[in-house]
């Protein structure tokens, strides 16, 4: 064991770990529930399929999240292997600190760290940092173990499907189109991303419909996109497998727009324009869906930039095996970069309108809040939707405590004023 070289003001190392305190505890896998504090990009290197590995830097603090419905005493341990030498670690929770000495071991062992007081319910953040190591690293940590009154059987954490668990929950607004609208030809929506919420990996999807979606993304620190996709009626994740008569056909695309095929989450036609949209500004989205002929539908998307003051065409696609108007209107917010699931984001969705095939405007003021499988199975509880200042909003990721009951009906106050759009001036369709 390494002797503790700490001052009287520093936490003392536990000398006699009591394994019995945690043997019946809950084993929380670091693979799905841990990140490197303030350095989420490092997480993919240090948090592997086998848990924490390659941990050599004292500045890298491993934070593990779990959700509890009870406060009180929490007993914490680690499942850890220190194959190259002894190490000393420090654990923090609610400004309570404990140090633990870990003896060299070629096999994983359960090590008791100590007792902590959980002051409030909701998400807990257990921080683990390296103090010293005789070997090559501080050790490999596969699980954080929790027991005690603050760790009831109802503790929530990511137990499996770690890829989706780390991405975080996706949240949706399913819009209720007024029955009197009839056949919907156009769907209009607006998105405002508050400053500080345009975090990497975000897809703020404005105009979703039964066969595709249209919105804005944050792809990297230097790239953002306006994205419009239409799914093929042929079910496959490989676009090359789609028969010719079931392929999405590009009818037209706007200036600077890339158009091609996509896969992995179904397949179809995809278009995007690189555009550095900004937080704090409100962007407009206009989607059109009309029968192209008796066996196909044409879907067209336009994007409004408030700085330029005009609409731009993104693309127009023809989808086979459909001949109808727009149906299944919705919006969503998702994170598509795995390790960015630790970052919170919020988007406002406002001023929803449809135009029917007779040219009549109808306002949408009601939506149903839903979420994906990650949320429904309680792997992650950091999801929320609601109405604020007359706008719908969606929020996800970042391990915040509030969450909205899935299936909640939301209503906003109607403005009664539809947007002014000069349809004759829209970039033309072929």
C-alpha positions in Angstrom: 0.0 0.0 0.0 1.2 3.5 -0.7 1.5 5.8 2.3 -0.7 8.9 2.4 1.5 12.0 2.0 -1.3 14.5 2.8 -1.7 17.4 5.1 -4.2 17.6 8.0 -6.6 19.5 5.7 -6.6 16.9 3.0 -8.9 13.8 3.0 -7.4 10.8 4.7 -7.0 7.5 2.8 -9.2 4.6 3.9 -7.0 1.9 5.5 -9.4 -1.0 5.9 -11.9 -1.2 3.2 -15.0 -3.1 4.2 -16.1 -5.0 1.1 -19.3 -6.3 2.8 -20.7 -2.7 2.7 -21.1 -2.8 -1.1 -21.2 -6.5 -2.2 -25.0 -6.3 -2.5 -24.9 -2.9 -4.1 -25.8 -1.7 -7.5 -23.0 -2.0 -10.1 -23.1 1.0 -12.4 -21.0 0.5 -15.6 -18.6 3.3 -16.4 -18.9 2.4 -20.1 -22.4 3.9 -20.3 -22.5 6.4 -17.4 -19.1 8.1 -17.1 -17.4 11.1 -18.8 -14.2 13.1 -18.4 -15.2 16.4 -16.6 -15.1 19.4 -18.9 -13.4 17.4 -21.7 -16.1 15.3 -23.3 -14.0 14.6 -26.4 -11.5 12.8 -24.2 -14.2 10.4 -23.1 -14.0 8.3 -26.2 -10.4 7.6 -25.5 -10.6 7.0 -21.8 -14.1 5.5 -21.5 -14.1 2.3 -23.5 -16.3 -0.7 -24.0 -14.5 -2.2 -21.0 -14.8 0.9 -18.8 -12.2 3.4 -17.8 -8.8 2.7 -19.4 -5.6 4.5 -20.3 -6.1 6.8 -17.3 -2.7 8.5 -16.7 -3.4 12.2 -16.3 -4.2 13.7 -12.9 -6.1 16.4 -14.6 -8.6 13.9 -16.0 -11.5 13.6 -13.6 -13.9 10.7 -14.2 -17.5 11.7 -13.5 -20.2 9.0 -13.1 -23.9 9.8 -13.2 -26.9 8.0 -11.7 -30.4 9.1 -10.7 -31.9 8.4 -7.3 -35.3 9.2 -5.8 -34.0 9.1 -2.2 -31.5 11.1 -0.2 -29.5 9.9 2.8 -26.5 7.7 3.3 -24.7 6.4 0.3 -22.0 3.7 0.4 -19.7 3.8 -2.6 -17.2 1.4 -4.0 -15.3 0.6 -7.2 -14.7 -2.4 -9.3 -11.1 -1.8 -10.4 -8.0 -3.4 -11.7 -4.5 -2.0 -11.1 -2.3 -4.4 -13.0 0.8 -2.3 -13.3 1.2 -1.1 -9.7 -0.5 0.4 -6.6 -2.4 3.7 -7.0 -4.2 6.2 -4.9 -7.5 7.8 -5.9 -9.8 10.5 -4.6 -13.6 10.5 -4.7 -15.8 13.6 -4.4 -19.6 13.9 -3.9 -21.3 17.0 -2.6 -17.9 18.5 -1.5 -17.3 15.3 0.5 -13.9 13.8 -0.3 -12.3 10.4 0.5 -9.0 9.0 -0.6 -8.5 5.3 -1.2 -5.4 3.2 -1.8 -5.6 0.5 -4.4 -3.2 -2.4 -4.2 -1.8 -3.9 -7.4 -4.0 -6.6 -8.8 -4.1 -8.4 -12.1 -7.8 -9.1 -11.7 -10.7 -6.9 -11.1 -11.5 -6.4 -7.4 -14.3 -4.7 -5.5 -12.9 -1.9 -3.3 -14.9 0.0 -0.7 -14.3 3.7 -0.7 -16.6 4.9 2.1 -19.8 6.6 3.1 -21.2 9.8 1.7 -24.3 11.8 2.4 -26.6 12.4 -0.5 -28.2 15.8 0.1 -30.9 15.8 -2.6 -32.7 13.5 -5.0 -32.2 13.5 -8.7 -29.0 13.1 -10.7 -25.8 12.4 -8.6 -22.3 13.1 -9.8 -19.5 11.0 -8.4 -16.1 12.4 -9.3 -13.0 10.2 -9.3 -9.5 11.6 -9.8 -6.0 10.2 -9.7 -3.7 11.2 -6.8 -0.7 9.0 -7.5 0.3 5.8 -9.3 3.3 3.4 -9.0 2.4 1.8 -12.4 1.6 3.0 -15.8 -1.9 4.4 -14.9 -4.3 4.9 -12.1 -6.2 1.7 -12.9 -9.0 0.4 -15.0 -12.5 1.1 -13.5 -15.3 -1.0 -14.8 -18.1 -0.1 -12.3 -18.9 2.4 -9.6 -20.8 0.5 -6.9 -23.5 2.2 -4.8 -25.4 0.9 -1.8 -27.3 2.3 1.2 -30.5 4.2 1.7 -29.7 6.6 -1.1 -29.3 3.7 -3.5 -32.7 1.9 -3.6 -33.5 -0.6 -6.2 -35.1 2.2 -8.2 -31.8 3.9 -9.0 -31.7 4.8 -12.7 -28.7 4.6 -15.0 -27.7 3.2 -18.4 -27.6 -0.5 -18.0 -27.2 -1.6 -21.6 -27.3 -0.2 -25.2 -24.4 2.0 -24.2 -24.1 3.7 -27.6 -27.7 5.1 -27.3 -27.4 5.7 -23.6 -24.3 7.9 -24.1 -26.0 9.8 -26.9 -28.9 10.6 -24.5 -32.6 10.7 -25.0 -34.3 12.1 -28.1 -37.4 14.2 -27.6 -40.3 15.0 -29.9 -43.3 17.2 -30.5 -46.2 15.4 -32.3 -48.3 18.2 -33.8 -52.1 18.1 -33.8 -53.3 19.5 -37.1 -56.8 20.9 -37.0 -59.2 18.4 -38.5 -60.8 21.1 -40.6 -57.5 21.7 -42.4 -58.0 18.6 -44.6 -55.2 17.8 -47.0 -52.0 19.6 -45.9 -49.9 21.0 -48.7 -47.5 23.2 -46.7 -46.1 23.1 -43.2 -44.4 26.1 -41.7 -42.3 26.2 -38.5 -39.7 28.3 -36.8 -36.7 27.4 -34.6 -34.8 29.6 -32.1 -31.8 28.1 -30.3 -31.0 30.1 -27.2 -27.4 31.3 -26.9 -25.2 28.6 -25.3 -27.4 25.8 -26.5 -26.0 25.4 -29.9 -23.7 22.6 -28.7 -22.0 20.1 -30.9 -24.0 17.1 -32.0 -27.4 18.8 -31.9 -30.1 18.3 -34.5 -32.9 20.7 -34.1 -35.5 19.2 -36.4 -38.3 21.6 -37.3 -40.4 20.0 -40.0 -40.8 16.2 -39.7 -43.4 14.3 -41.6 -44.3 10.6 -42.3 -41.5 10.2 -44.8 -38.6 12.5 -43.7 -37.4 15.5 -41.8 -36.0 19.0 -42.2 -33.9 21.1 -39.7 -30.5 22.4 -38.6 -27.5 20.7 -37.1 -24.2 21.5 -35.3 -21.8 19.1 -37.0 -18.5 20.5 -35.5 -16.9 23.6 -34.2 -16.5 24.9 -37.8 -19.5 23.3 -39.6 -23.3 23.6 -39.3 -25.9 22.4 -41.7 -29.4 22.8 -42.9 -30.5 19.2 -43.6 -33.5 17.8 -45.5 -34.0 14.0 -45.9 -36.7 11.8 -47.4 -36.8 8.0 -46.7 -37.2 5.4 -49.3 -40.3 3.0 -49.0 -37.8 0.2 -49.2 -36.6 -0.8 -45.7 -32.8 -1.1 -45.5 -29.8 0.6 -43.9 -27.8 0.2 -47.1 -28.9 2.6 -49.9 -27.2 0.4 -52.5 -29.8 -2.4 -51.8 -32.7 -0.2 -52.8 -34.4 -1.3 -56.1 -34.4 1.3 -58.8 -38.2 1.7 -58.7 -38.1 2.4 -54.9 -35.3 5.0 -54.9 -35.8 8.6 -53.9 -35.3 10.8 -57.0 -33.8 14.3 -56.7 -36.0 16.7 -58.7 -34.1 19.9 -57.9 -31.6 21.4 -55.4 -30.7 24.9 -54.3 -27.5 26.7 -54.7 -24.6 25.3 -52.6 -26.7 22.3 -51.6 -25.1 18.8 -51.6 -27.5 16.0 -52.5 -27.0 12.2 -52.3 -28.1 9.1 -50.5 -28.0 8.2 -46.8 -28.1 5.0 -44.7 -27.7 3.5 -41.2 -31.1 4.8 -40.0 -33.2 3.7 -42.9 -32.2 4.9 -46.4 -33.3 7.5 -48.9 -32.4 10.8 -50.3 -30.5 13.4 -48.3 -29.6 17.1 -49.0 -27.8 19.6 -46.9 -26.3 23.1 -47.2 -23.4 24.1 -45.0 -24.6 27.2 -43.2 -23.2 28.8 -40.0 -26.6 29.5 -38.4 -26.4 31.4 -35.1 -27.9 30.9 -31.7 -30.4 33.6 -30.6 -31.8 34.0 -34.2 -35.1 32.7 -35.5 -35.0 30.7 -38.7 -38.0 29.7 -40.8 -38.7 26.3 -42.4 -41.3 25.7 -45.1 -42.1 22.2 -46.4 -44.4 21.2 -49.3 -45.8 17.8 -50.0 -48.1 17.2 -53.0 -48.9 14.2 -55.2 -46.5 14.2 -58.2 -48.4 11.6 -60.1 -50.6 8.7 -59.2 -47.7 6.7 -57.8 -45.4 9.3 -56.2 -45.2 12.4 -54.0 -42.9 15.5 -54.4 -41.5 16.9 -51.2 -39.8 20.3 -51.3 -38.0 22.2 -48.5 -37.2 26.0 -48.2 -35.2 27.7 -45.5 -35.5 31.3 -44.4 -32.4 33.2 -43.2 -33.5 36.4 -41.2 -30.1 38.1 -42.0 -30.5 37.7 -45.8 -34.3 38.3 -45.5 -35.2 35.7 -48.1 -36.0 32.0 -48.7 -33.6 29.6 -50.3 -34.4 26.2 -51.8 -32.8 23.3 -50.1 -34.1 20.5 -52.4 -37.1 18.8 -53.9 -37.4 15.0 -53.9 -39.8 12.5 -55.5 -40.8 9.5 -53.4 -42.3 6.5 -55.0 -45.2 4.4 -53.6 -46.9 7.4 -52.2 -49.3 9.9 -53.7 -50.6 12.1 -50.9 -50.1 15.3 -49.0 -48.2 15.9 -45.8 -49.0 13.7 -42.8 -47.5 12.9 -39.4 -46.1 16.4 -38.7 -43.6 16.6 -35.8 -40.4 18.2 -34.5 -37.6 16.7 -32.5 -34.3 17.4 -30.7 -31.5 14.9 -30.7 -27.8 14.5 -30.0 -26.0 12.5 -32.7 -22.5 12.6 -31.3 -22.1 9.9 -28.7 -19.8 11.6 -26.1 -21.7 14.9 -26.4 -24.6 13.3 -24.5 -23.2 15.0 -21.4 -24.0 18.5 -22.9 -27.4 20.1 -22.2 -29.3 21.7 -25.1 -32.7 23.5 -25.6 -34.6 24.6 -28.7 -37.7 26.7 -29.1 -40.2 25.7 -31.8 -42.8 28.4 -32.6 -45.4 29.7 -34.9 -46.6 26.5 -36.5 -48.9 26.7 -39.5 -50.2 24.6 -42.3 -51.8 25.5 -45.6 -54.3 23.0 -47.1 -54.8 22.1 -50.7 -57.4 24.9 -51.0 -54.8 27.5 -50.0 -56.3 28.1 -46.5 -54.0 28.7 -43.5 -54.6 26.8 -40.2 -52.6 27.4 -37.0 -51.2 24.5 -35.0 -51.3 25.1 -31.2 -51.3 21.6 -29.7 -48.6 19.0 -29.6 -47.9 15.8 -27.7 -44.5 15.3 -26.0 -42.8 12.0 -26.6 -39.3 10.5 -26.3 -37.3 7.6 -27.6 -36.5 4.2 -26.1 -33.6 5.5 -24.0 -36.1 7.7 -22.2 -38.9 5.2 -22.1 -36.9 2.5 -20.3 -35.5 5.0 -17.8 -31.9 4.7 -18.9 -31.8 8.5 -19.0 -34.2 10.9 -17.4 -32.7 14.2 -18.7 -35.5 15.0 -21.1 -38.1 17.8 -21.1 -40.7 19.5 -23.2 -43.2 22.3 -22.6 -44.4 25.7 -23.5 -42.7 29.0 -22.6 -43.6 32.5 -23.7 -46.0 31.2 -26.3 -43.5 28.7 -27.8 -43.0 25.0 -27.5 -39.6 23.9 -26.3 -37.6 20.7 -26.2 -34.6 20.1 -23.9 -32.4 17.0 -23.5 -29.0 15.6 -22.3 -26.7 17.1 -19.7 -28.2 15.1 -16.7 -30.5 17.8 -15.5 -33.1 16.7 -12.9 -36.4 17.8 -14.4 -38.2 15.6 -16.8 -41.6 15.7 -18.5 -44.0 12.8 -18.5 -44.0 11.1 -21.9 -47.4 11.5 -23.6 -48.0 15.0 -22.0 -50.3 17.2 -24.2 -48.9 20.7 -24.7 -50.8 23.8 -25.9 -49.6 27.3 -26.8 -51.6 30.4 -27.2 -52.5 31.0 -30.8 -51.2 34.2 -32.4 -53.8 34.3 -35.1 -51.2 35.8 -37.5 -49.7 33.6 -40.2 -46.3 34.4 -41.7 -46.1 36.6 -44.8 -44.7 34.5 -47.6 -44.7 35.5 -51.2 -45.0 32.1 -52.8 -44.4 33.5 -56.3 -41.0 34.6 -55.1 -39.9 31.2 -53.7 -37.0 29.6 -55.6 -38.9 27.7 -58.3 -39.7 24.0 -58.5 -39.3 22.2 -61.8 
